[in-house]
Amino acid sequence: MCISVPRIIDSFLVVDGRATGILTHQQRFVTAVRDSYGETRAGEAEELYAQLGSRVTAGRRFPRLEATVSGVTLVDRPAPAQGTVLEVQDEPVVDERQWPELKGPELNWLQDAARDGEVVLLRGGAVAETTTAAIVLLTETGFVGPDAPALRSTTRHWFSQAIGPVHSRRIEAAELYRAMAEGRAFALNALHGVRPIVAAGSAPNRAAVQQAAQWRARWLTDAEPLL
């Protein structure tokens, strides 16, 4: 049975016809489209992915795929500038989305939540994600990420495969903000790759910036040709 959502979207950085985790993006998008609108729209989504290599131009691009009950579209766009640090507001926001594990249905809600700047979203009092990125903390025992309902991050999937396993568990806001202050909190998404997270107005930890840059370079190196 299909669910009824306004739209499903996907977007990712493409550099000279290559993108990191393109198959993971395709799987996430097509599955969400199938679950939301059925097999016909899922087939259209598969076809658009098959055309990416011929429809996305050279250079730095940020294509957007969007599916609704009416059809699936692809818009080829220039990529915004990449950032090296993600600043978040001091006060987390309660995540009121109905479909937190889907990208797109509640984009307007996310944009409203981040009107004054990027925020950390809490579900049931636990950290879920930021308004645009997944979260990974470096701890004494390895990498951990929130287990609260959130978008299945393609960049976190890559990170787990290429850098180190990310184990899921409950993360309280206090633990996240402490890790941010100590340079152990990182944001992951498909435009910027890996960035340290800091509280708005705070100076970034130099070692964290350098570490994120190394991981981001690996993320770019691992890019694969479009389908």
N, CA and C atoms as a LAMMPS dump frame, in Angstrom:
ITEM: TIMESTEP
0
ITEM: NUMBER OF ATOMS
681
ITEM: BOX BOUNDS ff ff ff
-5.0000000000000000e+02 5.0000000000000000e+02
-5.0000000000000000e+02 5.0000000000000000e+02
-5.0000000000000000e+02 5.0000000000000000e+02
ITEM: ATOMS id mol type element x y z
1 1 1 N 0.847 -1.194 0
2 1 2 C 0 0 0
3 1 3 C 0.887 1.249 0
4 2 1 N 0.583 2.205 -0.878
5 2 2 C 1.367 3.421 -0.963
6 2 3 C 0.915 4.417 0.095
7 3 1 N 1.865 5.195 0.576
8 3 2 C 1.523 6.286 1.474
9 3 3 C 1.341 7.545 0.646
10 4 1 N 0.755 8.547 1.211
11 4 2 C 0.501 9.792 0.485
12 4 3 C 1.382 10.889 1.041
13 5 1 N 2.389 11.309 0.271
14 5 2 C 3.275 12.394 0.675
15 5 3 C 3.324 13.42 -0.456
16 6 1 N 3.618 14.683 -0.151
17 6 2 C 3.607 15.72 -1.19
18 6 3 C 4.672 15.513 -2.256
19 7 1 N 5.887 15.114 -1.846
20 7 2 C 6.977 14.968 -2.805
21 7 3 C 8.126 14.206 -2.169
22 8 1 N 8.948 13.63 -3.015
23 8 2 C 10.206 12.993 -2.603
24 8 3 C 11.305 13.627 -3.437
25 9 1 N 12.405 14.012 -2.823
26 9 2 C 13.491 14.634 -3.578
27 9 3 C 14.823 13.95 -3.286
28 10 1 N 15.759 14.177 -4.182
29 10 2 C 17.133 13.743 -3.969
30 10 3 C 18.042 14.746 -4.653
31 11 1 N 19.193 15.003 -4.066
32 11 2 C 20.178 15.898 -4.663
33 11 3 C 21.545 15.515 -4.124
34 12 1 N 22.58 15.792 -4.91
35 12 2 C 23.929 15.372 -4.539
36 12 3 C 24.941 16.105 -5.402
37 13 1 N 26.166 16.2 -4.895
38 13 2 C 27.238 16.87 -5.617
39 13 3 C 27.765 15.97 -6.735
40 14 1 N 27.876 16.551 -7.93
41 14 2 C 28.486 15.876 -9.071
42 14 3 C 29.656 16.734 -9.546
43 15 1 N 30.83 16.137 -9.633
44 15 2 C 32.011 16.851 -10.115
45 15 3 C 32.534 16.127 -11.352
46 16 1 N 32.449 16.798 -12.496
47 16 2 C 32.905 16.226 -13.763
48 16 3 C 32.337 14.829 -13.998
49 17 1 N 31.036 14.71 -13.797
50 17 2 C 30.354 13.458 -14.105
51 17 3 C 30.518 12.353 -13.093
52 18 1 N 30.998 12.687 -11.881
53 18 2 C 31.212 11.665 -10.848
54 18 3 C 30.536 12.109 -9.541
55 19 1 N 29.979 11.148 -8.815
56 19 2 C 29.33 11.436 -7.536
57 19 3 C 29.613 10.298 -6.569
58 20 1 N 29.74 10.624 -5.303
59 20 2 C 30.002 9.607 -4.277
60 20 3 C 28.688 8.973 -3.826
61 21 1 N 28.67 7.642 -3.807
62 21 2 C 27.504 6.913 -3.321
63 21 3 C 26.297 7.002 -4.228
64 22 1 N 26.513 7.084 -5.54
65 22 2 C 25.397 7.275 -6.457
66 22 3 C 24.412 6.113 -6.401
67 23 1 N 24.889 4.901 -6.227
68 23 2 C 23.974 3.754 -6.149
69 23 3 C 23.142 3.793 -4.87
70 24 1 N 23.735 4.297 -3.789
71 24 2 C 22.995 4.442 -2.531
72 24 3 C 21.906 5.494 -2.688
73 25 1 N 22.221 6.586 -3.373
74 25 2 C 21.212 7.61 -3.65
75 25 3 C 20.065 7.013 -4.47
76 26 1 N 20.424 6.292 -5.504
77 26 2 C 19.395 5.712 -6.362
78 26 3 C 18.482 4.772 -5.57
79 27 1 N 19.079 3.908 -4.779
80 27 2 C 18.276 2.965 -4.005
81 27 3 C 17.342 3.686 -3.046
82 28 1 N 17.846 4.697 -2.341
83 28 2 C 17.019 5.423 -1.378
84 28 3 C 15.868 6.132 -2.074
85 29 1 N 16.169 6.809 -3.18
86 29 2 C 15.148 7.574 -3.882
87 29 3 C 14.093 6.667 -4.507
88 30 1 N 14.528 5.65 -5.22
89 30 2 C 13.582 4.771 -5.914
90 30 3 C 12.699 4.034 -4.909
91 31 1 N 13.277 3.57 -3.813
92 31 2 C 12.485 2.886 -2.794
93 31 3 C 11.426 3.811 -2.208
94 32 1 N 11.825 5.058 -1.909
95 32 2 C 10.863 6.016 -1.354
96 32 3 C 9.765 6.333 -2.358
97 33 1 N 10.125 6.469 -3.626
98 33 2 C 9.128 6.744 -4.664
99 33 3 C 8.172 5.566 -4.806
100 34 1 N 8.704 4.369 -4.797
101 34 2 C 7.849 3.18 -4.911
102 34 3 C 6.88 3.093 -3.74
103 35 1 N 7.397 3.312 -2.527
104 35 2 C 6.548 3.221 -1.345
105 35 3 C 5.494 4.329 -1.304
106 36 1 N 5.822 5.471 -1.91
107 36 2 C 4.921 6.619 -1.843
108 36 3 C 3.912 6.664 -2.984
109 37 1 N 4.356 6.272 -4.203
110 37 2 C 3.505 6.467 -5.373
111 37 3 C 3.302 5.219 -6.229
112 38 1 N 4.025 4.149 -5.961
113 38 2 C 3.805 2.924 -6.708
114 38 3 C 4.855 2.641 -7.768
115 39 1 N 4.665 1.511 -8.487
116 39 2 C 5.664 0.996 -9.419
117 39 3 C 5.867 1.882 -10.642
118 40 1 N 4.809 2.513 -11.131
119 40 2 C 4.962 3.344 -12.333
120 40 3 C 5.932 4.49 -12.081
121 41 1 N 5.75 5.204 -10.976
122 41 2 C 6.647 6.317 -10.659
123 41 3 C 8.052 5.8 -10.324
124 42 1 N 8.133 4.647 -9.672
125 42 2 C 9.447 4.072 -9.376
126 42 3 C 10.2 3.762 -10.665
127 43 1 N 9.488 3.275 -11.674
128 43 2 C 10.127 3.017 -12.964
129 43 3 C 10.635 4.292 -13.606
130 44 1 N 9.871 5.378 -13.475
131 44 2 C 10.322 6.666 -13.996
132 44 3 C 11.573 7.14 -13.257
133 45 1 N 11.607 6.905 -11.955
134 45 2 C 12.782 7.299 -11.174
135 45 3 C 14.014 6.503 -11.616
136 46 1 N 13.847 5.214 -11.838
137 46 2 C 14.953 4.386 -12.325
138 46 3 C 15.451 4.912 -13.667
139 47 1 N 14.537 5.283 -14.541
140 47 2 C 14.914 5.776 -15.861
141 47 3 C 15.692 7.084 -15.771
142 48 1 N 15.278 7.972 -14.883
143 48 2 C 16.009 9.232 -14.735
144 48 3 C 17.429 8.998 -14.239
145 49 1 N 17.587 8.067 -13.297
146 49 2 C 18.937 7.757 -12.842
147 49 3 C 19.785 7.191 -13.976
148 50 1 N 19.162 6.409 -14.846
149 50 2 C 19.895 5.836 -15.976
150 50 3 C 20.328 6.909 -16.966
151 51 1 N 19.656 8.056 -16.948
152 51 2 C 19.975 9.142 -17.875
153 51 3 C 20.934 10.173 -17.286
154 52 1 N 21.293 10.037 -16.01
155 52 2 C 22.082 11.081 -15.355
156 52 3 C 23.37 11.389 -16.103
157 53 1 N 24.067 10.348 -16.536
158 53 2 C 25.355 10.553 -17.178
159 53 3 C 25.28 11.399 -18.431
160 54 1 N 24.148 11.356 -19.129
161 54 2 C 23.998 12.127 -20.364
162 54 3 C 23.295 13.464 -20.156
163 55 1 N 22.636 13.645 -19.014
164 55 2 C 21.846 14.862 -18.801
165 55 3 C 22.489 15.863 -17.845
166 56 1 N 23.421 15.419 -17.023
167 56 2 C 24.095 16.328 -16.093
168 56 3 C 25.4 16.784 -16.731
169 57 1 N 25.565 18.085 -16.89
170 57 2 C 26.706 18.616 -17.63
171 57 3 C 27.987 18.575 -16.809
172 58 1 N 29.108 18.876 -17.481
173 58 2 C 30.416 18.823 -16.831
174 58 3 C 30.565 19.951 -15.823
175 59 1 N 31.567 19.804 -14.957
176 59 2 C 31.828 20.81 -13.936
177 59 3 C 31.217 20.407 -12.61
178 60 1 N 31.002 21.38 -11.75
179 60 2 C 30.422 21.14 -10.427
180 60 3 C 28.921 21.353 -10.497
181 61 1 N 28.154 20.282 -10.324
182 61 2 C 26.709 20.321 -10.48
183 61 3 C 26.025 19.81 -9.217
184 62 1 N 24.752 20.167 -9.06
185 62 2 C 23.966 19.737 -7.908
186 62 3 C 22.556 19.384 -8.402
187 63 1 N 22.433 18.288 -9.163
188 63 2 C 21.132 17.943 -9.74
189 63 3 C 20.099 17.634 -8.66
190 64 1 N 18.852 17.902 -9.003
191 64 2 C 17.732 17.647 -8.093
192 64 3 C 16.712 16.765 -8.813
193 65 1 N 16.421 15.626 -8.222
194 65 2 C 15.346 14.772 -8.685
195 65 3 C 14.158 14.968 -7.762
196 66 1 N 12.973 15.105 -8.331
197 66 2 C 11.774 15.307 -7.529
198 66 3 C 10.65 14.43 -8.066
199 67 1 N 9.988 13.715 -7.172
200 67 2 C 8.867 12.864 -7.526
201 67 3 C 7.625 13.309 -6.781
202 68 1 N 6.511 13.342 -7.511
203 68 2 C 5.203 13.586 -6.919
204 68 3 C 4.254 12.544 -7.498
205 69 1 N 3.017 12.598 -7.077
206 69 2 C 2.036 11.662 -7.61
207 69 3 C 1.879 11.848 -9.113
208 70 1 N 2.268 13.001 -9.646
209 70 2 C 2.086 13.296 -11.07
210 70 3 C 3.248 12.851 -11.949
211 71 1 N 4.415 12.642 -11.383
212 71 2 C 5.552 12.254 -12.201
213 71 3 C 6.876 12.53 -11.511
214 72 1 N 7.971 12.284 -12.242
215 72 2 C 9.329 12.439 -11.712
216 72 3 C 10.103 13.357 -12.645
217 73 1 N 10.805 14.334 -12.088
218 73 2 C 11.543 15.295 -12.9
219 73 3 C 12.993 15.381 -12.435
220 74 1 N 13.851 15.848 -13.334
221 74 2 C 15.263 16.074 -13.038
222 74 3 C 15.635 17.477 -13.475
223 75 1 N 16.244 18.235 -12.576
224 75 2 C 16.738 19.576 -12.888
225 75 3 C 18.241 19.598 -12.633
226 76 1 N 19.003 19.943 -13.654
227 76 2 C 20.458 20.05 -13.521
228 76 3 C 20.783 21.468 -13.072
229 77 1 N 21.464 21.602 -11.925
230 77 2 C 21.758 22.918 -11.36
231 77 3 C 23.247 23.036 -11.051
232 78 1 N 23.809 24.253 -11.093
233 78 2 C 25.189 24.43 -10.616
234 78 3 C 25.262 24.168 -9.123
235 79 1 N 26.386 23.641 -8.673
236 79 2 C 26.546 23.329 -7.252
237 79 3 C 26.844 24.585 -6.45
238 80 1 N 26.187 24.766 -5.301
239 80 2 C 26.572 25.862 -4.401
240 80 3 C 27.991 25.649 -3.887
241 81 1 N 28.567 26.681 -3.336
242 81 2 C 29.907 26.566 -2.759
243 81 3 C 29.887 25.595 -1.584
244 82 1 N 30.956 24.831 -1.438
245 82 2 C 31.07 23.92 -0.305
246 82 3 C 31.552 24.664 0.93
247 83 1 N 30.975 24.328 2.076
248 83 2 C 31.419 24.887 3.336
249 83 3 C 32.383 23.938 4.031
250 84 1 N 33.142 24.466 4.959
251 84 2 C 34.096 23.643 5.699
252 84 3 C 33.69 23.417 7.145
253 85 1 N 32.712 24.188 7.635
254 85 2 C 32.227 24.068 9.011
255 85 3 C 30.708 24.24 8.988
256 86 1 N 29.99 23.491 9.827
257 86 2 C 28.551 23.664 9.965
258 86 3 C 28.254 24.296 11.322
259 87 1 N 27.681 25.502 11.296
260 87 2 C 27.263 26.165 12.534
261 87 3 C 25.802 25.844 12.819
262 88 1 N 25.501 25.507 14.071
263 88 2 C 24.116 25.255 14.472
264 88 3 C 23.75 26.168 15.632
265 89 1 N 22.478 26.466 15.731
266 89 2 C 21.996 27.334 16.8
267 89 3 C 22.151 26.656 18.171
268 90 1 N 22.234 27.486 19.204
269 90 2 C 22.447 26.962 20.557
270 90 3 C 21.275 26.121 21.05
271 91 1 N 20.057 26.441 20.614
272 91 2 C 18.881 25.75 21.107
273 91 3 C 18.366 24.739 20.088
274 92 1 N 18.317 23.46 20.436
275 92 2 C 17.74 22.458 19.522
276 92 3 C 16.249 22.712 19.315
277 93 1 N 15.689 22.123 18.285
278 93 2 C 14.281 22.266 17.931
279 93 3 C 13.615 20.896 17.944
280 94 1 N 12.403 20.821 18.473
281 94 2 C 11.661 19.566 18.474
282 94 3 C 11.238 19.245 17.04
283 95 1 N 11.559 18.051 16.592
284 95 2 C 11.26 17.618 15.226
285 95 3 C 9.788 17.217 15.146
286 96 1 N 8.998 18 14.448
287 96 2 C 7.56 17.755 14.349
288 96 3 C 7.158 17.096 13.028
289 97 1 N 8.123 16.655 12.231
290 97 2 C 7.794 16.064 10.935
291 97 3 C 7.057 14.731 11.086
292 98 1 N 6.182 14.468 10.138
293 98 2 C 5.457 13.208 10.111
294 98 3 C 6.269 12.117 9.441
295 99 1 N 7.132 12.52 8.497
296 99 2 C 7.924 11.548 7.737
297 99 3 C 9.418 11.889 7.83
298 100 1 N 10.034 11.777 8.99
299 100 2 C 11.442 12.178 9.133
300 100 3 C 12.417 11.329 8.318
301 101 1 N 11.998 10.132 7.921
302 101 2 C 12.913 9.244 7.202
303 101 3 C 12.832 9.431 5.686
304 102 1 N 12.042 10.393 5.226
305 102 2 C 11.931 10.69 3.809
306 102 3 C 12.467 12.093 3.542
307 103 1 N 13.132 12.262 2.397
308 103 2 C 13.661 13.572 2.027
309 103 3 C 12.675 14.27 1.101
310 104 1 N 12.142 15.395 1.536
311 104 2 C 11.299 16.18 0.661
312 104 3 C 9.904 16.502 1.128
313 105 1 N 9.173 15.543 1.742
314 105 2 C 7.77 15.837 2.059
315 105 3 C 7.58 17.059 2.939
316 106 1 N 8.514 17.281 3.853
317 106 2 C 8.363 18.391 4.794
318 106 3 C 9.527 19.374 4.705
319 107 1 N 9.966 19.594 3.46
320 107 2 C 11.054 20.532 3.237
321 107 3 C 10.689 21.933 3.73
322 108 1 N 9.436 22.336 3.544
323 108 2 C 9.016 23.662 4.008
324 108 3 C 9.145 23.774 5.521
325 109 1 N 8.789 22.717 6.238
326 109 2 C 8.91 22.736 7.699
327 109 3 C 10.384 22.886 8.09
328 110 1 N 11.266 22.154 7.42
329 110 2 C 12.687 22.249 7.726
330 110 3 C 13.219 23.654 7.464
331 111 1 N 12.805 24.247 6.36
332 111 2 C 13.268 25.595 6.04
333 111 3 C 12.773 26.607 7.064
334 112 1 N 11.552 26.419 7.534
335 112 2 C 11.038 27.307 8.578
336 112 3 C 11.812 27.131 9.883
337 113 1 N 12.13 25.874 10.22
338 113 2 C 12.867 25.599 11.457
339 113 3 C 14.251 26.222 11.43
340 114 1 N 14.835 26.299 10.232
341 114 2 C 16.199 26.824 10.095
342 114 3 C 16.226 28.279 9.637
343 115 1 N 15.131 28.985 9.823
344 115 2 C 15.042 30.368 9.334
345 115 3 C 16.125 31.254 9.939
346 116 1 N 16.477 31.002 11.195
347 116 2 C 17.515 31.795 11.851
348 116 3 C 18.879 31.113 11.823
349 117 1 N 18.994 30.041 11.045
350 117 2 C 20.245 29.295 10.963
351 117 3 C 20.02 27.816 11.225
352 118 1 N 20.968 27.025 10.836
353 118 2 C 20.879 25.566 10.986
354 118 3 C 20.587 25.19 12.446
355 119 1 N 19.732 24.178 12.627
356 119 2 C 19.385 23.746 13.978
357 119 3 C 19.577 22.245 14.129
358 120 1 N 19.688 21.815 15.367
359 120 2 C 19.696 20.395 15.723
360 120 3 C 18.258 19.981 16.017
361 121 1 N 17.831 18.865 15.463
362 121 2 C 16.467 18.378 15.65
363 121 3 C 16.438 17.276 16.689
364 122 1 N 15.471 17.36 17.59
365 122 2 C 15.3 16.354 18.655
366 122 3 C 13.985 15.615 18.457
367 123 1 N 14.021 14.297 18.647
368 123 2 C 12.805 13.482 18.64
369 123 3 C 12.777 12.679 19.931
370 124 1 N 11.712 12.85 20.707
371 124 2 C 11.634 12.165 21.987
372 124 3 C 12.748 12.569 22.924
373 125 1 N 13.247 13.8 22.786
374 125 2 C 14.317 14.296 23.643
375 125 3 C 15.711 13.901 23.221
376 126 1 N 15.826 13.104 22.136
377 126 2 C 17.141 12.651 21.668
378 126 3 C 17.482 13.316 20.337
379 127 1 N 18.772 13.465 20.076
380 127 2 C 19.247 14.054 18.828
381 127 3 C 18.868 13.15 17.659
382 128 1 N 18.363 13.765 16.576
383 128 2 C 18.057 13.011 15.362
384 128 3 C 19.041 13.374 14.239
385 129 1 N 19.107 14.651 13.882
386 129 2 C 19.973 15.146 12.808
387 129 3 C 19.932 16.663 12.847
388 130 1 N 20.657 17.324 11.959
389 130 2 C 20.47 18.751 11.789
390 130 3 C 19.474 18.957 10.657
391 131 1 N 19.163 20.2 10.347
392 131 2 C 18.189 20.432 9.291
393 131 3 C 18.695 20.007 7.92
394 132 1 N 19.999 19.864 7.736
395 132 2 C 20.51 19.463 6.419
396 132 3 C 21.531 18.334 6.455
397 133 1 N 21.855 17.812 7.621
398 133 2 C 22.96 16.86 7.674
399 133 3 C 22.776 15.811 8.764
400 134 1 N 23.347 14.642 8.51
401 134 2 C 23.451 13.61 9.535
402 134 3 C 24.571 13.975 10.496
403 135 1 N 24.586 13.328 11.651
404 135 2 C 25.544 13.64 12.713
405 135 3 C 26.338 12.392 13.08
406 136 1 N 27.643 12.555 13.229
407 136 2 C 28.514 11.487 13.721
408 136 3 C 29.423 12.065 14.795
409 137 1 N 29.545 11.347 15.903
410 137 2 C 30.449 11.755 16.982
411 137 3 C 31.622 10.792 17.062
412 138 1 N 32.774 11.334 17.34
413 138 2 C 33.946 10.516 17.621
414 138 3 C 34.045 10.337 19.129
415 139 1 N 34.032 9.086 19.596
416 139 2 C 34.11 8.793 21.02
417 139 3 C 35.327 7.916 21.295
418 140 1 N 35.546 7.6 22.557
419 140 2 C 36.683 6.762 22.927
420 140 3 C 36.577 5.362 22.335
421 141 1 N 35.375 4.932 22.042
422 141 2 C 35.172 3.575 21.515
423 141 3 C 34.894 3.548 20.022
424 142 1 N 34.95 4.685 19.341
425 142 2 C 34.704 4.722 17.905
426 142 3 C 33.65 5.748 17.532
427 143 1 N 33.083 5.601 16.357
428 143 2 C 32.098 6.544 15.842
429 143 3 C 30.691 6.11 16.229
430 144 1 N 29.876 7.087 16.628
431 144 2 C 28.477 6.813 16.945
432 144 3 C 27.612 7.86 16.253
433 145 1 N 26.376 7.438 15.942
434 145 2 C 25.401 8.351 15.362
435 145 3 C 24.063 8.164 16.039
436 146 1 N 23.179 9.15 15.952
437 146 2 C 21.877 9.057 16.608
438 146 3 C 21.04 7.902 16.059
439 147 1 N 20.259 7.292 16.937
440 147 2 C 19.358 6.227 16.493
441 147 3 C 17.913 6.707 16.386
442 148 1 N 17.666 7.996 16.598
443 148 2 C 16.311 8.537 16.451
444 148 3 C 15.92 8.535 14.975
445 149 1 N 14.632 8.451 14.656
446 149 2 C 14.189 8.467 13.256
447 149 3 C 14.714 9.691 12.509
448 150 1 N 15.352 9.469 11.371
449 150 2 C 15.938 10.54 10.568
450 150 3 C 16.15 10.011 9.16
451 151 1 N 16.501 10.897 8.25
452 151 2 C 16.784 10.487 6.885
453 151 3 C 17.947 9.506 6.865
454 152 1 N 17.808 8.456 6.066
455 152 2 C 18.909 7.498 5.91
456 152 3 C 19.991 8.169 5.074
457 153 1 N 21.057 8.579 5.733
458 153 2 C 22.089 9.402 5.098
459 153 3 C 22.988 8.571 4.179
460 154 1 N 23.068 8.98 2.926
461 154 2 C 23.968 8.305 1.993
462 154 3 C 25.423 8.571 2.359
463 155 1 N 25.712 9.759 2.89
464 155 2 C 27.091 10.087 3.249
465 155 3 C 27.513 9.351 4.52
466 156 1 N 26.575 9.149 5.443
467 156 2 C 26.9 8.323 6.611
468 156 3 C 27.176 6.888 6.179
469 157 1 N 26.421 6.392 5.188
470 157 2 C 26.68 5.041 4.67
471 157 3 C 28.099 4.966 4.103
472 158 1 N 28.481 5.969 3.295
473 158 2 C 29.843 5.995 2.768
474 158 3 C 30.853 6.055 3.904
475 159 1 N 30.623 6.928 4.891
476 159 2 C 31.555 7.096 6.007
477 159 3 C 31.776 5.762 6.723
478 160 1 N 30.712 5.023 6.957
479 160 2 C 30.819 3.735 7.656
480 160 3 C 31.657 2.741 6.868
481 161 1 N 31.573 2.833 5.535
482 161 2 C 32.324 1.908 4.692
483 161 3 C 33.78 2.331 4.524
484 162 1 N 34.011 3.633 4.388
485 162 2 C 35.342 4.118 4.013
486 162 3 C 36.194 4.568 5.189
487 163 1 N 35.583 5.112 6.236
488 163 2 C 36.34 5.675 7.351
489 163 3 C 36.289 4.774 8.581
490 164 1 N 35.118 4.348 8.97
491 164 2 C 34.974 3.473 10.128
492 164 3 C 33.512 3.252 10.439
493 165 1 N 33.165 2.101 11.014
494 165 2 C 31.763 1.805 11.33
495 165 3 C 31.163 2.859 12.257
496 166 1 N 29.93 3.237 11.963
497 166 2 C 29.198 4.174 12.808
498 166 3 C 28.098 3.393 13.516
499 167 1 N 28.193 3.311 14.83
500 167 2 C 27.205 2.575 15.615
501 167 3 C 26.101 3.524 16.066
502 168 1 N 24.871 3.061 16.017
503 168 2 C 23.72 3.891 16.367
504 168 3 C 23.337 3.7 17.827
505 169 1 N 23.079 4.811 18.494
506 169 2 C 22.561 4.77 19.863
507 169 3 C 21.923 6.107 20.188
508 170 1 N 21.242 6.165 21.311
509 170 2 C 20.621 7.413 21.751
510 170 3 C 21.701 8.435 22.105
511 171 1 N 21.539 9.635 21.613
512 171 2 C 22.465 10.732 21.897
513 171 3 C 21.659 11.916 22.421
514 172 1 N 21.962 12.348 23.619
515 172 2 C 21.289 13.511 24.194
516 172 3 C 21.928 14.798 23.67
517 173 1 N 21.15 15.868 23.683
518 173 2 C 21.665 17.143 23.193
519 173 3 C 22.917 17.579 23.95
520 174 1 N 22.951 17.338 25.26
521 174 2 C 24.116 17.748 26.055
522 174 3 C 25.382 17.041 25.578
523 175 1 N 25.25 15.765 25.223
524 175 2 C 26.419 15.024 24.732
525 175 3 C 26.879 15.583 23.394
526 176 1 N 25.93 15.902 22.516
527 176 2 C 26.29 16.461 21.214
528 176 3 C 27.011 17.791 21.375
529 177 1 N 26.468 18.7 22.173
530 177 2 C 27.07 20.025 22.305
531 177 3 C 28.433 19.95 23.001
532 178 1 N 28.6 18.985 23.89
533 178 2 C 29.915 18.79 24.503
534 178 3 C 30.917 18.311 23.447
535 179 1 N 30.484 17.388 22.601
536 179 2 C 31.362 16.893 21.534
537 179 3 C 31.688 18.003 20.538
538 180 1 N 30.72 18.868 20.27
539 180 2 C 30.977 20.002 19.389
540 180 3 C 32.08 20.888 19.953
541 181 1 N 31.999 21.183 21.246
542 181 2 C 32.992 22.05 21.883
543 181 3 C 34.377 21.426 21.884
544 182 1 N 34.416 20.093 21.882
545 182 2 C 35.698 19.374 21.93
546 182 3 C 36.202 18.973 20.547
547 183 1 N 35.491 19.355 19.498
548 183 2 C 35.931 19.026 18.139
549 183 3 C 35.709 17.582 17.768
550 184 1 N 34.658 16.96 18.314
551 184 2 C 34.395 15.541 18.043
552 184 3 C 33.062 15.308 17.345
553 185 1 N 32.413 16.348 16.888
554 185 2 C 31.106 16.23 16.246
555 185 3 C 31.226 16.639 14.777
556 186 1 N 30.677 15.808 13.905
557 186 2 C 30.81 16.051 12.471
558 186 3 C 29.456 15.913 11.771
559 187 1 N 29.264 16.757 10.753
560 187 2 C 28.053 16.731 9.937
561 187 3 C 28.375 16.07 8.601
562 188 1 N 27.44 15.278 8.115
563 188 2 C 27.629 14.564 6.859
564 188 3 C 26.451 14.853 5.938
565 189 1 N 26.739 15.332 4.729
566 189 2 C 25.683 15.381 3.714
567 189 3 C 26.277 15.326 2.317
568 190 1 N 25.385 15.256 1.312
569 190 2 C 25.807 14.936 -0.051
570 190 3 C 26.232 16.151 -0.86
571 191 1 N 26.289 17.33 -0.264
572 191 2 C 26.853 18.501 -0.926
573 191 3 C 28.212 18.847 -0.351
574 192 1 N 28.318 18.861 0.963
575 192 2 C 29.536 19.315 1.64
576 192 3 C 30.441 18.167 2.079
577 193 1 N 29.957 16.944 2.058
578 193 2 C 30.759 15.838 2.555
579 193 3 C 30.803 15.85 4.067
580 194 1 N 32 15.979 4.644
581 194 2 C 32.19 15.944 6.096
582 194 3 C 32.642 17.319 6.581
583 195 1 N 31.96 17.812 7.63
584 195 2 C 32.324 19.103 8.233
585 195 3 C 32.218 18.985 9.748
586 196 1 N 33.084 19.648 10.502
587 196 2 C 32.865 19.728 11.951
588 196 3 C 31.645 20.583 12.26
589 197 1 N 30.949 20.254 13.348
590 197 2 C 29.793 21.034 13.789
591 197 3 C 30.219 21.908 14.959
592 198 1 N 29.829 23.17 14.921
593 198 2 C 30.129 24.09 16.023
594 198 3 C 28.874 24.889 16.349
595 199 1 N 28.804 25.392 17.572
596 199 2 C 27.713 26.285 17.953
597 199 3 C 27.904 27.619 17.245
598 200 1 N 26.799 28.247 16.851
599 200 2 C 26.862 29.519 16.13
600 200 3 C 27.71 30.532 16.892
601 201 1 N 28.641 31.148 16.191
602 201 2 C 29.493 32.157 16.793
603 201 3 C 30.74 31.611 17.453
604 202 1 N 30.865 30.277 17.518
605 202 2 C 32.039 29.66 18.155
606 202 3 C 33.148 29.435 17.136
607 203 1 N 34.378 29.518 17.587
608 203 2 C 35.512 29.239 16.716
609 203 3 C 35.641 27.733 16.523
610 204 1 N 35.826 27.258 15.293
611 204 2 C 35.97 25.821 15.067
612 204 3 C 37.286 25.295 15.62
613 205 1 N 37.271 24.05 16.043
614 205 2 C 38.468 23.364 16.506
615 205 3 C 39.378 23.095 15.301
616 206 1 N 40.61 23.563 15.365
617 206 2 C 41.508 23.462 14.212
618 206 3 C 41.764 22.009 13.817
619 207 1 N 41.972 21.148 14.798
620 207 2 C 42.228 19.747 14.495
621 207 3 C 41.016 19.099 13.833
622 208 1 N 39.809 19.486 14.289
623 208 2 C 38.588 18.933 13.7
624 208 3 C 38.431 19.389 12.253
625 209 1 N 38.749 20.641 11.965
626 209 2 C 38.677 21.148 10.597
627 209 3 C 39.643 20.392 9.695
628 210 1 N 40.852 20.151 10.201
629 210 2 C 41.842 19.425 9.411
630 210 3 C 41.419 17.974 9.184
631 211 1 N 40.877 17.355 10.229
632 211 2 C 40.439 15.973 10.093
633 211 3 C 39.285 15.869 9.094
634 212 1 N 38.332 16.782 9.196
635 212 2 C 37.199 16.767 8.272
636 212 3 C 37.671 16.979 6.834
637 213 1 N 38.666 17.828 6.64
638 213 2 C 39.186 18.076 5.301
639 213 3 C 39.781 16.804 4.704
640 214 1 N 40.469 16.025 5.521
641 214 2 C 41.034 14.77 5.038
642 214 3 C 39.93 13.792 4.652
643 215 1 N 38.911 13.692 5.498
644 215 2 C 37.795 12.801 5.18
645 215 3 C 37.044 13.284 3.946
646 216 1 N 36.883 14.608 3.797
647 216 2 C 36.18 15.151 2.647
648 216 3 C 36.958 14.869 1.363
649 217 1 N 38.275 14.945 1.431
650 217 2 C 39.094 14.627 0.265
651 217 3 C 38.901 13.161 -0.131
652 218 1 N 38.83 12.284 0.845
653 218 2 C 38.577 10.869 0.558
654 218 3 C 37.187 10.694 -0.053
655 219 1 N 36.204 11.41 0.477
656 219 2 C 34.838 11.348 -0.048
657 219 3 C 34.804 11.742 -1.521
658 220 1 N 35.524 12.787 -1.885
659 220 2 C 35.569 13.215 -3.27
660 220 3 C 36.323 12.206 -4.134
661 221 1 N 37.391 11.652 -3.594
662 221 2 C 38.17 10.661 -4.355
663 221 3 C 37.352 9.408 -4.642
664 222 1 N 36.449 9.065 -3.733
665 222 2 C 35.632 7.851 -3.886
666 222 3 C 34.455 8.037 -4.832
667 223 1 N 34.333 9.213 -5.462
668 223 2 C 33.223 9.45 -6.395
669 223 3 C 33.302 8.485 -7.57
670 224 1 N 32.116 8.067 -8.036
671 224 2 C 32 7.115 -9.136
672 224 3 C 31.304 7.771 -10.319
673 225 1 N 31.532 7.277 -11.537
674 225 2 C 30.84 7.841 -12.708
675 225 3 C 29.326 7.718 -12.562
676 226 1 N 28.605 8.722 -13.054
677 226 2 C 27.157 8.658 -13.063
678 226 3 C 26.702 7.48 -13.921
679 227 1 N 25.504 7.028 -13.659
680 227 2 C 24.982 5.844 -14.359
681 227 3 C 24.764 6.134 -15.835
